[in-house]
Amino acid sequence: MLIRTGDTVEVIAGADQGTKSRVIQVDRENRKALVENVNRVYKHVKRSQKHPQGGRLSKEMPIQLSNVMYICESCGVRSRLGARFTDEGAKERYCKKCSASAGEIAPARAARANK
């Protein structure tokens, strides 16, 4: 599961198909992601001190990670992500289409460094 909070993704299935937006939160245990302005539902709220007006509150609900694809910052198209080791021994995410780095996953280890 290589998609992280803050990544730009495109929804590839469901009612919001084709929407490009930012990931707010990732639930790794349930393999779901909370994406900005995607899968919005109305939650009916009773009047209280926190919500004195009450009424309907619009909020995002999580969607399956299989229904989103990463959008690469360097090539600008949606693509799959892979993991590889750098020459220094750090593990990084990379775009499978243009081989550009998408950020580090793990710090460098001497055992993985190319000599």
N, C-alpha and C positions, 0 to 999 in steps of 0.2 A: 504494500500500500504506500505509494510514493507521493500521493497528493497531500499537500500541507496547507495549513491556515495561511491565507494571504495570496495563494496562487490564483491566477485567472483561469477559469474553466468555461467550457461551453456545454450546455445540456444537450445530450444526443437522443434522449427518449423522454416521452411523457408530454404533458400539456404545455410545458414551457420549452419545448424543443427549439434549439437554435439560439437560445438566450446566452449571452456571454456575460459573466459576472465573477465576483471575487468570493472565495471561500472564507466564511466567517469562523467555522469550527469543524473539526473532524472527530467523529466517534469511531475509534479504531475497533472497539469490541463488537459493535453492531455493523461495521462497514458502511457508515452513513456520513454524509456531509451536510452542513448547513450553509447554503449558498444565498448570497444577498439577492433579495427580490425574486426568489424562485420558490415555487410551491407554497404560495401564501394562502393562509386560511383565516377564517374569522373565529376568534375565541370570545364567547359571550361572558362578560364580566358583570358581576353583581355590584351594586353600589357599596362603597366602603370608604374609609378615610383616604386610602391610597388612590382610589378611583371614585371620586364623589359623583361624577356624572353617570358612571356605569355604561352599559351599552356594548358595542362590538369592537373588539380590538383586533386589528390585522397583524398577523405575525408569520414568520417563515417557519416551515417545518423541514426536517431533514429529508434528504433524498439518497438513494443508493449510490455508492461510489461508481458502480458499473454504468450508471446513466450520465456520467460527466467525463469529459476529456480535457486534458491539460492543453492550454494555449501557450506555445513557446514565445518568449519575449523577443528572441533574436530573429526567427523566421516568420513569426506572426500567424502560423497555422496551427490547427489542433493536431496533436500527435501523442504517441505513447511515451512513457518515461521508462528509462532503464537505469540500472545502478552499475557503477564501475569504480575501479580503484585508480587514483592518480599516480603519477610517478613518485610523489612524496609518501604515498601509502594511505592517503585519506580516501574515504568512500564518498562518492558524489552522485547526484541525480543528473541525468543528461537526456536531451531530446533525441529520440530515435531517428528523426528525419534529418536534422542538420548537425547532430553531435555536439551542440552547444551545451555547456554546463548550466544546470538549473539550481545549483546550490549544494552545499556539503551536507552529508548525512552524519558521518562519523569523523572524529579527528584522526590525524595521521598516526599510523603505527609503524614501528621500525620493521616488523616482520613482513609487512606488505609493500615496503618501499622497493622500487627498482634500483638496482645498483649499477 
